[in-house]
């Protein structure tokens, strides 16, 4: 948290891209992943920051990006049925 100047540990969550599922034939299921990298998400008053993680090196942070709240056209949060919640950004 100190390295990236993150002040609130309660504003961090873990995320991953949502899996897409295709059913091309009856009884056959194929899966397609847009991206397999998990990431941490940090929310603050100005922006949402994304920190992709390297699975091969004990979840080491390998970069960062952000989107300003002012640049978002839509933010949707959906409580998950089991364990995972969903966030959609536009």
Backbone torsions as a table, in degrees:
resi	resn	phi	psi	omega
1	UNK	NA	-36.0	179.7
2	UNK	-66.6	-39.9	-177.8
3	UNK	-57.7	-39.3	-176.3
4	UNK	-105.0	12.0	176.1
5	UNK	56.7	45.9	177.2
6	UNK	-94.1	125.3	-170.4
7	UNK	-96.4	-27.5	-173.1
8	UNK	-119.4	107.2	-177.9
9	UNK	-68.0	-18.0	177.9
10	UNK	-81.8	-4.8	-179.9
11	UNK	-98.9	15.5	-178.1
12	UNK	-112.3	137.7	173.3
13	UNK	-139.3	163.2	-179.8
14	UNK	-99.8	142.0	179.8
15	UNK	-144.4	169.5	173.5
16	UNK	-155.7	156.9	178.3
17	UNK	-63.1	148.7	179.1
18	UNK	-76.0	138.1	-179.6
19	UNK	-78.1	139.6	174.4
20	UNK	-102.9	140.9	-178.3
21	UNK	-120.3	133.7	178.7
22	UNK	-121.6	139.4	177.6
23	UNK	-118.6	85.3	-174.6
24	UNK	-73.2	-33.3	-178.0
25	UNK	-136.7	153.0	176.7
26	UNK	-58.0	128.2	178.4
27	UNK	84.0	-2.0	-179.3
28	UNK	-119.9	129.1	178.6
29	UNK	-123.1	128.2	174.5
30	UNK	-116.3	143.5	179.5
31	UNK	-113.6	145.0	177.8
32	UNK	-130.8	131.7	178.7
33	UNK	-110.6	132.1	175.5
34	UNK	-69.2	-38.7	-177.9
35	UNK	-163.4	137.3	-175.9
36	UNK	-98.4	0.0	-176.0
37	UNK	-80.5	124.5	172.5
38	UNK	-76.0	167.9	-179.3
39	UNK	-155.8	161.2	169.3
40	UNK	-97.1	147.4	176.6
41	UNK	-121.7	132.5	178.5
42	UNK	-120.2	126.0	-179.9
43	UNK	-105.8	130.1	170.3
44	UNK	-137.1	-174.9	-173.5
45	UNK	-70.0	-20.1	-177.2
46	UNK	-101.8	-30.9	-170.4
47	UNK	-160.5	172.3	171.1
48	UNK	-113.1	126.1	-179.5
49	UNK	-108.4	140.8	179.6
50	UNK	-117.2	133.0	-179.9
51	UNK	-124.7	96.8	179.0
52	UNK	-65.7	146.3	-175.6
53	UNK	-114.3	145.6	177.3
54	UNK	-95.5	110.4	-178.7
55	UNK	-67.1	-26.3	-177.7
56	UNK	-78.2	-13.3	-177.7
57	UNK	-127.3	51.5	173.6
58	UNK	54.7	45.8	175.8
59	UNK	60.7	36.7	176.4
60	UNK	-69.4	137.9	178.0
61	UNK	-70.5	128.0	-174.9
62	UNK	-114.4	10.0	178.5
63	UNK	170.9	-175.0	175.2
64	UNK	-159.0	150.3	174.1
65	UNK	-149.3	170.9	-178.2
66	UNK	-153.1	163.1	170.9
67	UNK	-138.0	132.1	179.8
68	UNK	-74.7	143.6	175.6
69	UNK	-57.7	-33.3	-179.7
70	UNK	-67.5	-24.0	-179.2
71	UNK	-86.7	-10.7	-179.4
72	UNK	-78.8	133.7	173.6
73	UNK	-90.7	-29.2	-177.5
74	UNK	-152.6	138.9	174.4
75	UNK	-132.8	120.2	-177.3
76	UNK	-127.8	128.1	176.6
77	UNK	-115.3	131.5	179.5
78	UNK	-128.4	122.6	178.7
79	UNK	-67.1	130.3	-178.2
80	UNK	-73.3	152.4	-179.8
81	UNK	-72.0	-41.4	178.7
82	UNK	-102.9	-94.6	-174.6
83	UNK	-112.9	-22.9	-172.1
84	UNK	-104.0	131.1	171.6
85	UNK	-91.0	165.0	-179.2
86	UNK	-126.6	135.7	175.1
87	UNK	-122.0	129.1	176.6
88	UNK	-117.9	127.6	179.2
89	UNK	-116.3	140.7	174.6
90	UNK	-130.8	NA	NA
